[in-house]
Amino acid sequence: MPENGTHIITLDNGYHLWTHTDGIGDIQLLTLHGGPGGNHEYYENFYQKLAPMGVQVSMYDQLGSWYSDQPDFSKPENKRFLSYDYYLDEVEEVRQKLGLDNFYLIGQSWGGALTMLYALKYGQHLKGAIISSMVDNIDEYVVNINKIRETALAPEAVAYMKDCEERNDLDNERYQSYVDILNAGYVDRKQPTAIRHLVSTMATPVYNDFQGNNEFVITGKLKSWDIRDQIQNIKVPTLLTFGEHETMPLPTAERMAQQVPHARLVTTPNGGHHHMIDNAPVYFDHLSQFIKDVETGNFND
């Protein structure tokens, strides 16, 4: 069981990760942030929200992110870290170094992808998996975000965005103003957002490599994300939690809930991609109920 507080762990590759553990109890929860290249911060209150259940929460920033080491990913020898396999096995190394077993793993967005992969490869260590706002393939996501753009923006705005994307002119002010509108409607619906900094905390090289410029265009490695033919092999109790007004397609979530053998799908009203912030009471009710049902043997999938 991890000790509470902040601890820097040294990976076998020599790099260092920032970790932080809070809470008192025998139930262990390890959190995986999104991005890729985001950080732990939207998990900071989880130990308080889950305290009545006796949950100890461990967070960490993945390699390249915020408080952890940030290699120069432009160097050829560091390209090896920018892969699904690296970040998946990093989760397992963190688990070992924190001394976790028979634990719950929660991942949001990109972290949800890692949670699926972890449940498939290392599921023997899990008591339960929580996949927050992530689907098992990117193709259905792209269809959904294109539909969102056409719904939320005027036709000329959508045409302008598509033109910018064709010309790779994504950093201009007008294009980014449309991204801001979409983010406010479907990513961070709680405005102003609860987590704010004077500088960007995104690990941009990691985000760009996997995702691209923003949430509404996929140009990186995630273009090939597709494990639709594998998720039926996730055997642990699984909670699928999505916002009802977010970037991820809910029909895909519904199909996943049927395909994963022991899955429960819950949705959060007025929640965007970060529905743990947009509508925290509902989100944590769903999460607490799932953990309680698994702990008491009353999880009915």
C-alpha beads as a LAMMPS data file, in Angstrom:
LAMMPS data file: protein, C-alpha beads

301 atoms
300 bonds

1 atom types
1 bond types

-500.0 500.0 xlo xhi
-500.0 500.0 ylo yhi
-500.0 500.0 zlo zhi

Masses

1 110.0

Atoms # bond

1 1 1 0.000 0.000 0.000
2 1 1 1.508 3.375 -0.974
3 1 1 2.373 5.970 1.656
4 1 1 0.384 9.190 1.455
5 1 1 2.135 12.221 0.038
6 1 1 4.232 13.071 -2.984
7 1 1 6.878 10.624 -4.132
8 1 1 9.218 10.717 -7.112
9 1 1 9.741 7.265 -8.540
10 1 1 12.679 6.341 -10.755
11 1 1 11.765 4.219 -13.729
12 1 1 14.004 1.426 -14.965
13 1 1 14.792 3.662 -17.967
14 1 1 16.294 6.257 -15.622
15 1 1 13.565 8.887 -15.942
16 1 1 11.509 10.112 -12.989
17 1 1 7.753 10.319 -12.515
18 1 1 5.857 12.488 -10.044
19 1 1 3.308 10.541 -7.995
20 1 1 0.951 11.578 -5.220
21 1 1 -1.216 9.447 -2.938
22 1 1 -4.046 10.599 -0.654
23 1 1 -6.733 8.930 1.406
24 1 1 -7.150 6.281 4.061
25 1 1 -8.576 2.851 3.411
26 1 1 -7.992 -0.588 1.953
27 1 1 -9.495 0.144 -1.481
28 1 1 -6.834 1.269 -3.960
29 1 1 -7.487 3.450 -7.021
30 1 1 -4.807 4.387 -9.555
31 1 1 -5.597 7.221 -11.967
32 1 1 -4.492 7.715 -15.569
33 1 1 -4.795 11.183 -17.054
34 1 1 -5.710 12.058 -20.600
35 1 1 -4.088 14.057 -23.360
36 1 1 -1.850 12.349 -24.171
37 1 1 0.297 14.919 -22.440
38 1 1 -2.279 16.121 -19.910
39 1 1 -1.746 15.739 -16.181
40 1 1 -3.234 14.465 -12.945
41 1 1 -5.033 17.616 -11.803
42 1 1 -8.674 16.694 -12.406
43 1 1 -8.126 13.756 -10.047
44 1 1 -6.945 15.900 -7.123
45 1 1 -10.281 15.799 -5.267
46 1 1 -11.045 12.117 -5.865
47 1 1 -9.735 11.012 -2.479
48 1 1 -12.068 13.507 -0.776
49 1 1 -15.077 12.440 -2.831
50 1 1 -14.382 8.755 -2.202
51 1 1 -13.306 9.094 1.457
52 1 1 -16.610 7.718 2.848
53 1 1 -15.833 4.431 1.108
54 1 1 -12.259 4.170 2.352
55 1 1 -10.525 4.658 -0.987
56 1 1 -6.863 5.598 -1.240
57 1 1 -6.142 7.389 -4.533
58 1 1 -2.778 7.422 -6.301
59 1 1 -2.102 9.834 -9.167
60 1 1 0.905 10.336 -11.414
61 1 1 1.984 12.407 -14.380
62 1 1 3.029 10.256 -17.305
63 1 1 6.476 10.656 -18.887
64 1 1 6.643 14.029 -20.621
65 1 1 3.850 15.537 -18.540
66 1 1 3.839 18.495 -16.113
67 1 1 5.657 17.435 -12.904
68 1 1 7.370 14.346 -14.346
69 1 1 10.520 14.251 -16.458
70 1 1 10.124 15.720 -19.919
71 1 1 12.550 14.146 -22.381
72 1 1 13.436 15.953 -25.586
73 1 1 11.186 13.936 -27.867
74 1 1 12.789 15.460 -30.956
75 1 1 15.863 13.317 -30.308
76 1 1 15.751 10.016 -32.232
77 1 1 16.637 7.967 -29.154
78 1 1 13.530 9.293 -27.355
79 1 1 11.026 8.467 -30.106
80 1 1 10.679 5.001 -28.560
81 1 1 8.737 6.496 -25.685
82 1 1 6.003 7.827 -27.978
83 1 1 4.124 4.561 -28.344
84 1 1 1.139 2.729 -26.891
85 1 1 3.437 -0.036 -25.644
86 1 1 5.657 2.353 -23.714
87 1 1 2.812 4.112 -21.883
88 1 1 1.016 0.823 -21.200
89 1 1 4.077 -0.770 -19.658
90 1 1 4.736 2.455 -17.747
91 1 1 1.404 1.885 -15.971
92 1 1 2.537 -1.575 -14.938
93 1 1 5.897 -0.288 -13.699
94 1 1 4.160 2.436 -11.675
95 1 1 1.848 -0.217 -10.188
96 1 1 4.826 -2.309 -9.136
97 1 1 6.792 0.593 -7.687
98 1 1 3.770 1.857 -5.731
99 1 1 3.036 -1.645 -4.445
100 1 1 -0.506 -1.896 -5.812
101 1 1 -2.404 -5.109 -6.504
102 1 1 -6.065 -6.081 -6.654
103 1 1 -6.784 -2.408 -7.340
104 1 1 -9.097 -0.220 -9.400
105 1 1 -7.726 1.571 -12.459
106 1 1 -9.437 4.664 -13.845
107 1 1 -8.477 6.385 -17.067
108 1 1 -9.947 9.459 -18.693
109 1 1 -9.798 9.876 -22.503
110 1 1 -6.276 8.754 -23.505
111 1 1 -6.036 7.299 -20.013
112 1 1 -9.155 5.305 -20.845
113 1 1 -7.369 3.792 -23.831
114 1 1 -4.512 2.786 -21.548
115 1 1 -7.027 1.326 -19.076
116 1 1 -8.494 -0.891 -21.795
117 1 1 -5.035 -2.031 -22.885
118 1 1 -3.991 -2.633 -19.274
119 1 1 -7.108 -4.705 -18.565
120 1 1 -6.302 -6.820 -21.616
121 1 1 -2.606 -7.377 -20.810
122 1 1 -2.398 -7.103 -17.027
123 1 1 -5.983 -7.715 -15.948
124 1 1 -4.947 -10.218 -13.268
125 1 1 -3.942 -7.259 -11.082
126 1 1 -7.279 -5.457 -11.360
127 1 1 -10.348 -5.537 -9.164
128 1 1 -12.172 -3.210 -11.539
129 1 1 -11.654 -0.869 -14.484
130 1 1 -13.221 2.558 -15.010
131 1 1 -13.124 3.900 -18.562
132 1 1 -14.058 7.562 -18.535
133 1 1 -14.865 9.242 -21.855
134 1 1 -13.000 6.923 -24.201
135 1 1 -14.137 4.614 -26.963
136 1 1 -12.470 1.567 -28.464
137 1 1 -11.845 3.008 -31.916
138 1 1 -11.114 6.391 -33.442
139 1 1 -13.181 6.079 -36.633
140 1 1 -16.518 6.428 -34.822
141 1 1 -15.051 9.292 -32.797
142 1 1 -14.128 11.173 -35.981
143 1 1 -17.647 10.743 -37.358
144 1 1 -19.011 12.155 -34.094
145 1 1 -16.722 15.172 -33.855
146 1 1 -17.466 16.049 -37.474
147 1 1 -21.171 15.914 -36.665
148 1 1 -20.564 18.096 -33.596
149 1 1 -18.805 20.723 -35.708
150 1 1 -21.618 20.833 -38.205
151 1 1 -24.159 21.195 -35.406
152 1 1 -22.330 23.734 -33.264
153 1 1 -20.832 26.000 -35.936
154 1 1 -22.083 27.892 -38.965
155 1 1 -21.374 26.245 -42.356
156 1 1 -18.786 28.893 -43.246
157 1 1 -16.952 28.242 -39.975
158 1 1 -16.812 24.501 -40.658
159 1 1 -15.596 25.162 -44.193
160 1 1 -12.911 27.482 -42.856
161 1 1 -11.721 24.873 -40.355
162 1 1 -11.542 22.182 -43.030
163 1 1 -9.594 24.510 -45.316
164 1 1 -7.126 25.301 -42.536
165 1 1 -6.698 21.610 -41.841
166 1 1 -5.984 20.881 -45.489
167 1 1 -3.341 23.633 -45.530
168 1 1 -2.002 22.711 -42.067
169 1 1 -2.707 26.247 -40.879
170 1 1 -4.104 25.336 -37.464
171 1 1 -2.591 27.959 -35.203
172 1 1 -4.224 31.044 -36.657
173 1 1 -6.496 33.068 -34.414
174 1 1 -9.756 32.505 -36.274
175 1 1 -9.310 28.726 -36.416
176 1 1 -8.466 28.559 -32.721
177 1 1 -11.499 30.707 -31.875
178 1 1 -13.713 27.991 -33.347
179 1 1 -11.803 25.348 -31.371
180 1 1 -12.520 27.407 -28.233
181 1 1 -16.255 27.362 -28.997
182 1 1 -16.213 23.590 -29.444
183 1 1 -14.161 23.046 -26.295
184 1 1 -16.592 25.150 -24.248
185 1 1 -19.543 23.144 -25.524
186 1 1 -18.172 19.608 -25.491
187 1 1 -14.913 19.356 -23.520
188 1 1 -15.053 21.774 -20.569
189 1 1 -18.693 22.738 -20.176
190 1 1 -18.097 24.222 -16.728
191 1 1 -17.036 27.774 -17.563
192 1 1 -14.737 29.168 -16.450
193 1 1 -12.982 25.863 -16.198
194 1 1 -12.166 24.660 -12.698
195 1 1 -8.471 24.113 -13.458
196 1 1 -6.648 27.206 -14.673
197 1 1 -2.988 28.129 -15.026
198 1 1 -1.097 31.163 -16.262
199 1 1 0.829 28.932 -18.651
200 1 1 -0.131 25.867 -20.634
201 1 1 0.434 22.621 -18.742
202 1 1 -0.012 20.419 -21.808
203 1 1 2.945 18.313 -22.921
204 1 1 2.500 19.563 -26.465
205 1 1 5.049 17.262 -28.150
206 1 1 3.277 14.198 -26.726
207 1 1 -0.188 15.544 -27.549
208 1 1 0.797 16.503 -31.098
209 1 1 2.395 13.122 -31.746
210 1 1 -0.632 11.101 -30.706
211 1 1 -3.575 13.469 -31.265
212 1 1 -2.697 16.517 -33.337
213 1 1 -3.491 20.202 -32.848
214 1 1 -6.783 19.892 -30.946
215 1 1 -9.575 17.527 -29.919
216 1 1 -11.455 17.983 -33.184
217 1 1 -8.825 16.849 -35.670
218 1 1 -6.845 13.602 -35.458
219 1 1 -3.525 13.615 -37.291
220 1 1 -1.310 11.560 -34.971
221 1 1 -0.899 7.944 -33.922
222 1 1 -4.428 7.799 -32.509
223 1 1 -5.717 7.736 -36.104
224 1 1 -5.059 4.002 -36.001
225 1 1 -6.643 3.378 -32.570
226 1 1 -9.024 0.427 -32.922
227 1 1 -9.449 -2.476 -30.499
228 1 1 -13.064 -3.296 -31.325
229 1 1 -12.038 -6.907 -31.893
230 1 1 -10.406 -7.198 -28.449
231 1 1 -12.574 -5.558 -25.804
232 1 1 -14.677 -8.682 -25.324
233 1 1 -11.552 -10.077 -23.644
234 1 1 -11.730 -7.539 -20.801
235 1 1 -12.867 -9.791 -17.967
236 1 1 -12.894 -7.512 -14.911
237 1 1 -15.923 -5.506 -13.741
238 1 1 -15.902 -2.413 -15.923
239 1 1 -17.578 0.969 -15.567
240 1 1 -18.031 3.007 -18.750
241 1 1 -18.776 6.609 -17.831
242 1 1 -19.505 9.333 -20.379
243 1 1 -20.846 12.853 -20.446
244 1 1 -24.131 13.273 -22.276
245 1 1 -22.801 16.288 -24.162
246 1 1 -19.256 15.352 -25.035
247 1 1 -16.909 14.538 -27.899
248 1 1 -17.130 10.761 -27.561
249 1 1 -20.005 9.001 -29.359
250 1 1 -22.567 7.563 -26.947
251 1 1 -23.789 4.914 -29.437
252 1 1 -20.265 3.515 -29.402
253 1 1 -20.327 3.478 -25.597
254 1 1 -23.621 1.576 -25.694
255 1 1 -22.146 -0.994 -28.066
256 1 1 -19.063 -1.345 -25.849
257 1 1 -21.295 -1.985 -22.822
258 1 1 -22.775 -4.923 -24.698
259 1 1 -19.418 -6.240 -25.920
260 1 1 -17.422 -6.080 -22.661
261 1 1 -18.620 -9.100 -20.655
262 1 1 -18.985 -7.380 -17.258
263 1 1 -19.708 -3.740 -18.086
264 1 1 -22.018 -1.027 -16.828
265 1 1 -22.619 2.170 -18.794
266 1 1 -23.524 5.389 -16.986
267 1 1 -23.931 8.877 -18.414
268 1 1 -23.696 12.298 -16.796
269 1 1 -26.289 14.968 -17.729
270 1 1 -24.795 18.268 -18.880
271 1 1 -21.378 16.662 -18.780
272 1 1 -18.753 17.191 -21.433
273 1 1 -15.511 15.312 -21.953
274 1 1 -14.457 16.332 -18.433
275 1 1 -17.738 15.423 -16.780
276 1 1 -16.025 14.748 -13.444
277 1 1 -15.811 18.563 -13.267
278 1 1 -18.876 19.595 -15.287
279 1 1 -21.320 17.653 -13.109
280 1 1 -19.323 16.258 -10.199
281 1 1 -22.244 15.101 -7.991
282 1 1 -23.620 12.728 -10.627
283 1 1 -20.173 11.568 -11.741
284 1 1 -19.093 10.626 -8.224
285 1 1 -22.438 9.007 -7.420
286 1 1 -21.896 6.689 -10.382
287 1 1 -18.267 5.999 -9.477
288 1 1 -19.030 5.365 -5.802
289 1 1 -21.913 3.033 -6.621
290 1 1 -19.724 0.999 -8.964
291 1 1 -16.960 0.569 -6.384
292 1 1 -19.500 -0.246 -3.662
293 1 1 -21.209 -2.863 -5.834
294 1 1 -17.930 -4.543 -6.750
295 1 1 -16.730 -4.501 -3.131
296 1 1 -19.955 -6.040 -1.828
297 1 1 -20.328 -8.579 -4.612
298 1 1 -23.444 -6.869 -5.947
299 1 1 -22.107 -5.777 -9.328
300 1 1 -24.652 -7.003 -11.852
301 1 1 -23.563 -6.475 -15.431

Bonds

1 1 1 2
2 1 2 3
3 1 3 4
4 1 4 5
5 1 5 6
6 1 6 7
7 1 7 8
8 1 8 9
9 1 9 10
10 1 10 11
11 1 11 12
12 1 12 13
13 1 13 14
14 1 14 15
15 1 15 16
16 1 16 17
17 1 17 18
18 1 18 19
19 1 19 20
20 1 20 21
21 1 21 22
22 1 22 23
23 1 23 24
24 1 24 25
25 1 25 26
26 1 26 27
27 1 27 28
28 1 28 29
29 1 29 30
30 1 30 31
31 1 31 32
32 1 32 33
33 1 33 34
34 1 34 35
35 1 35 36
36 1 36 37
37 1 37 38
38 1 38 39
39 1 39 40
40 1 40 41
41 1 41 42
42 1 42 43
43 1 43 44
44 1 44 45
45 1 45 46
46 1 46 47
47 1 47 48
48 1 48 49
49 1 49 50
50 1 50 51
51 1 51 52
52 1 52 53
53 1 53 54
54 1 54 55
55 1 55 56
56 1 56 57
57 1 57 58
58 1 58 59
59 1 59 60
60 1 60 61
61 1 61 62
62 1 62 63
63 1 63 64
64 1 64 65
65 1 65 66
66 1 66 67
67 1 67 68
68 1 68 69
69 1 69 70
70 1 70 71
71 1 71 72
72 1 72 73
73 1 73 74
74 1 74 75
75 1 75 76
76 1 76 77
77 1 77 78
78 1 78 79
79 1 79 80
80 1 80 81
81 1 81 82
82 1 82 83
83 1 83 84
84 1 84 85
85 1 85 86
86 1 86 87
87 1 87 88
88 1 88 89
89 1 89 90
90 1 90 91
91 1 91 92
92 1 92 93
93 1 93 94
94 1 94 95
95 1 95 96
96 1 96 97
97 1 97 98
98 1 98 99
99 1 99 100
100 1 100 101
101 1 101 102
102 1 102 103
103 1 103 104
104 1 104 105
105 1 105 106
106 1 106 107
107 1 107 108
108 1 108 109
109 1 109 110
110 1 110 111
111 1 111 112
112 1 112 113
113 1 113 114
114 1 114 115
115 1 115 116
116 1 116 117
117 1 117 118
118 1 118 119
119 1 119 120
120 1 120 121
121 1 121 122
122 1 122 123
123 1 123 124
124 1 124 125
125 1 125 126
126 1 126 127
127 1 127 128
128 1 128 129
129 1 129 130
130 1 130 131
131 1 131 132
132 1 132 133
133 1 133 134
134 1 134 135
135 1 135 136
136 1 136 137
137 1 137 138
138 1 138 139
139 1 139 140
140 1 140 141
141 1 141 142
142 1 142 143
143 1 143 144
144 1 144 145
145 1 145 146
146 1 146 147
147 1 147 148
148 1 148 149
149 1 149 150
150 1 150 151
151 1 151 152
152 1 152 153
153 1 153 154
154 1 154 155
155 1 155 156
156 1 156 157
157 1 157 158
158 1 158 159
159 1 159 160
160 1 160 161
161 1 161 162
162 1 162 163
163 1 163 164
164 1 164 165
165 1 165 166
166 1 166 167
167 1 167 168
168 1 168 169
169 1 169 170
170 1 170 171
171 1 171 172
172 1 172 173
173 1 173 174
174 1 174 175
175 1 175 176
176 1 176 177
177 1 177 178
178 1 178 179
179 1 179 180
180 1 180 181
181 1 181 182
182 1 182 183
183 1 183 184
184 1 184 185
185 1 185 186
186 1 186 187
187 1 187 188
188 1 188 189
189 1 189 190
190 1 190 191
191 1 191 192
192 1 192 193
193 1 193 194
194 1 194 195
195 1 195 196
196 1 196 197
197 1 197 198
198 1 198 199
199 1 199 200
200 1 200 201
201 1 201 202
202 1 202 203
203 1 203 204
204 1 204 205
205 1 205 206
206 1 206 207
207 1 207 208
208 1 208 209
209 1 209 210
210 1 210 211
211 1 211 212
212 1 212 213
213 1 213 214
214 1 214 215
215 1 215 216
216 1 216 217
217 1 217 218
218 1 218 219
219 1 219 220
220 1 220 221
221 1 221 222
222 1 222 223
223 1 223 224
224 1 224 225
225 1 225 226
226 1 226 227
227 1 227 228
228 1 228 229
229 1 229 230
230 1 230 231
231 1 231 232
232 1 232 233
233 1 233 234
234 1 234 235
235 1 235 236
236 1 236 237
237 1 237 238
238 1 238 239
239 1 239 240
240 1 240 241
241 1 241 242
242 1 242 243
243 1 243 244
244 1 244 245
245 1 245 246
246 1 246 247
247 1 247 248
248 1 248 249
249 1 249 250
250 1 250 251
251 1 251 252
252 1 252 253
253 1 253 254
254 1 254 255
255 1 255 256
256 1 256 257
257 1 257 258
258 1 258 259
259 1 259 260
260 1 260 261
261 1 261 262
262 1 262 263
263 1 263 264
264 1 264 265
265 1 265 266
266 1 266 267
267 1 267 268
268 1 268 269
269 1 269 270
270 1 270 271
271 1 271 272
272 1 272 273
273 1 273 274
274 1 274 275
275 1 275 276
276 1 276 277
277 1 277 278
278 1 278 279
279 1 279 280
280 1 280 281
281 1 281 282
282 1 282 283
283 1 283 284
284 1 284 285
285 1 285 286
286 1 286 287
287 1 287 288
288 1 288 289
289 1 289 290
290 1 290 291
291 1 291 292
292 1 292 293
293 1 293 294
294 1 294 295
295 1 295 296
296 1 296 297
297 1 297 298
298 1 298 299
299 1 299 300
300 1 300 301
